[in-house]
Every structure is written in structure tokens, then in C-alpha cells.
Amino acid sequence: MKNQITLRDYELISAYLDNQLSDKDRAFLETRLKADPELRNELHEISKTRILVHSLPKLKAPRNYYVNATAVRARPTLRLAPVFGIVSAVASVLLALVIFGSTFFESNPQVAMAPSLPVADETIAVQQEVELSAASPSSPTEAAPVVMMGAPLVASPTPNIGALKAGPTEHATPTTVYLYAYPPTSTPENLTTLNEVQVETDRLHCEEIYGSSAYPTLSSQYNCPTPSPSSTSSEYSLSIQSSTSITPTITSTPTATLTPTTTPTPTPTNTPTPTASPTPTPTIEPPSIQNIAPTVEVESSTGITSSDQVSGLGNPTPPGQGGAVNPRTSPNMSFLNYLVLTIEISLAAIAIIAGIAAIILRIRTG
Amino acid sequence: MIQAARDGDLDSFNRLVLAYQDLVYNHAFRMVGEEESADDATQNTFISAYNHLGSFRGGSFKAWLLRIVTNTCYDELRRRKRRPTVPLEPLDDAGEEVESAHWMVDPADQPEQQVEQAELQRAIQHCLDNLPGDFRTTVIMVDVQGMDYFEASQAIGKPIGTIKSRLARARLRLRDCLNGFAELLPAGFRLELG
């Protein structure tokens, strides 16, 4: 029979005992009590329980719980909610700074790494060419030196000595250095993957050069499509003024200009040898081209046809420009990226946890 | 006096302490069931009340104070639940184990009625300790402290309908607990329930 008494009935009984029922509910319950003995029994048991609990004595405080100033000041730890709030705010600010800083520094190197003419690459290319040429046998007439930059150009059938002359200086050859050149009809056999990447790079540089107004007279040195008629020649040459070996002196010759005409080129600022700007008609030097690889020195006494001439050089970079752009080493950047990411995650976790703790503490303290 | 205490007058607040400390201690004792824990909870309640007087928005100060002591007791119960420290044998003031607990005292040395009353109170307290926290709070406020449903609703922070439901369930559980416990109690207790 007890199963017929629901929890709602017990609520009515409990409220009835506390005189907390409405008139309607009271009348309803009293009607049921008269008709249901089980319900009356439950009413009696709940009433006795209520009386027993109410009979518990009201205890007196064993002492006085006065609050003194020291007791209040001695409990600063109760105010934890503001601390967590401050920690969360600080962590959020630091996180924003780290994100902004990492984004800013990531974007800057890209801007700084504007296309420039790396001269150091040329130096390395020249060295490689020298090594390769030294290792490979080459005939004096059909030498195919290592192509450091650019593809072989189609040489004009007739050598144009005049084009090589640098205007008033009839002896342009002494200062002309040809790094390399190709026979008009031959393709360097050693033009392999050794410097294919460099070739492509040089081509791009060449295009930049043509697009640059600083070298309006440059002709095609690196097999790049240039508007100059002499660009059809398959040979490329670049006169570099250098009193030393090719490798270090490239950068010092801002006047290493290539002119398709015989117009004199502006002399470099600090080059001891007179400048000579040979034309980009490589056909003039087929004989001398052969030996360009091993001989990298620029001899003042050599003429254009000298075997010591070395043709073909990399990018005529303006002075002070084109320093080797060292890309960021990937391992270092990976480590930095991971470090920054770790810091960001840590700050985010601190901010979230401290914020939640502050909210919870405030709710609990009311 | 409350306003003066909110303005920082410590003396005014201590007068409030004097007026409500019995109520707070009684509530704390019935909640935690131990004198020492009730003492700590009462002291913490008044310190917390002083520190948070600014959050008192008016209304029943008694209900506001009982809410603080209830939350303090909840913290103590949770702490005790995480780290139970019930001794196997009771200890005296010197920390020595008592060979015979107070409930094992020879009843012949005390009036029978007092013994029965003490055992009955312990039985009721035992059943209160077995109630869930929210049920326990409700029945203590209404049946022990004598508060009406409205005051209890303010102190607990729940609607009156919730108070009615919790109280009914708490009394039902107490009834069942006391009926089962009655067989172990002295005859006087059983006669009362019989």
C-alpha cells in the first residue's frame, strides 16, 4: 500500500505539518487522509521524525568569535579571485604581444629578402667552374667550361672585335675577364646539373638586370631574353675589372657593364685597371674562351682575344649590393618557431585557467 | 549596526558576531557533526562575513550569514571527504587513545533519562550526517533552526518549491534511518517511536 503514496504526497504531508499549504491543498490532503489509513500512518511517522529533529538542543557557542584586525589581515589569501584575474589579464596581454611580435618578425625578413644580386653566389660559381674545368679535358677551341650562369649563347658568326672595345680604350682586353663562354655551336657537355640551379638563378638575375634602369646597356649575358640585339649571341661575357682573381673582385667592379655597343662604360670607383666593357658578342673570343675556366685572373696585358680572358660572369651587381643573402637556416627557424608556439600555448593556457579560477572564486564568495 | 560594520567599524561587526554566533555555531555543528570542525567553521564564517560585508545587499542578515556558514561547512565536508581523518579510537585532550569512549560510560553513573537523551541526539545526528548536503542543510534550517520556508529559501538561495521538495525527502530519509537505528538504541528511544 505504501507504493501508492507518491513523493508528491510526502511533500504535501511535510508542508501540511509546517502549515505551509494553501487552503486548496490543505482541503485536498485532509480529504485523502480521512479516506486513506496508510497516508495517515505516513503522516504520523513524518510528524514524529520532525519532532525528533526539532528536539535537538540549540547549542551555544563555546566561545566568542570576535573578529580582530590581525585576524582579518592575517587572511589575505581569501582574496584569490582578483589575483587570478590579474594573472589571466597579464597572460592575455603577453600572449597578444608574442603573437604580434612573431607575426611582425616573420613578415620582415621577407621584405628584407628583396631580390638582389648575390655576388657571393657568383664567387662560388666561379670557383666551381674553375674546379670543374680543371678536371675536365677541354680543347682549346671547344672548351666547354662549367656554366656558372646562363646558358650558352649563340655566337655570331663573325667576331665583333669592335664591340668588345670599350670606346676610347682600344685595349679593352687587358681588363676583360671572361669567366666562361661556349663555342658558338657547341653545348657544353659539362653543362649539367652541376650548376643548373645557378643557371636558373642567373637567368632570373639577368632578367632583373634588364629590367633595371641602372644597366640600360646590358646585353644578354645569361641567355635571358633581352631586347638587345646582341642577346642573340649565345655567348655571354662580362667584363670585370679586377686586378685580382675573379672570385673576390666581382663585387668591386660596379662598372662591369656589358654594352652591346662600343660605348665606353663608366669606370669603377676603385678599380685599378681601366675598365673595358666588351660587348656581349662572345664570338670574338672563341679561342680565348676555351681557357677561361682555369684562368680567372684578369691580366691587364691581355687583350680581348687572350686566352686569359674569362668571360661570362654573373650578375653585374651594383656596388655594395647583392651581398650574399644568407637565407635563414631552416633548423634554427624551426626551433624558433617551436619555441614561439610553445610560449603562445603556455600563455593561452595560463590565461584561460586563471580566468576560470577567478570566475569560480568570485561565484563561490558571492 | 550593519551599516556601521560595512563602513569598517570593527566594534559594530563584533556586536553582530555576539548576536549571531550561537546560531552560526549551532548550524555549523549540525552540519559537520564535530565540535572542532564547527569551531573552525564558525570562526571562518565571521571572518569571511567581515571581508565580504560589501556584498551584503540588504534583506535578512541572518539568511546571508547562514549562507556563508553553509558554504564553509560544505568546504569542510569536501575536505573531509577527500582526506578522511576519522580515528579508529577517540582521543583525549593529550592525544592518547581513550580506552573507553563516552558512549561506553557506565550508564549507572548518570540519570537514565540523560543517557537516553544523549543517545537519541547522537542517533539523530548520525542520521543527519548520512543525508546529502543539500537535504541536510534544508532540514537543519527548518527543523533545527526553526526557519520558515521563505527564510530557508533566502539562506539557501533556492526557490520555495525546491525547499519543500528537499525537506520532504530529507524527512523521509530521516524516518527510515531512525527506524533502523531504533533497534540498536535503548528502550526509551524505541518506546518513543513505537
Interface residues (C-beta under 8 A of the other chain):
Chain A: L7 Y10 E11 I13 S14 A15 D18 Q20 E45 I46 K48 T49 R50 L52 V53 H54 S55 L56 P57 K58 L59 K60 A61 P62 R63 N64 Y65 Y66 V67 N68 A69 A71 V72 R75 L78 R79 R364 T365 G366
Chain B: L10 F13 N14 V17 L18 Q21 D22 V24 Y25 N26 F29 R30 E35 D39 T42 Q43 F46 I47 S48 Y50 N51 H52 S55 R67 I68 N71 L120 Q121 I124 Q125 L128 V139 V142 D143 V144 G146 D148 Y149 K164 S165 L167 A168 R169 R171 L172 L174 R175 L178 N179 E192 L193
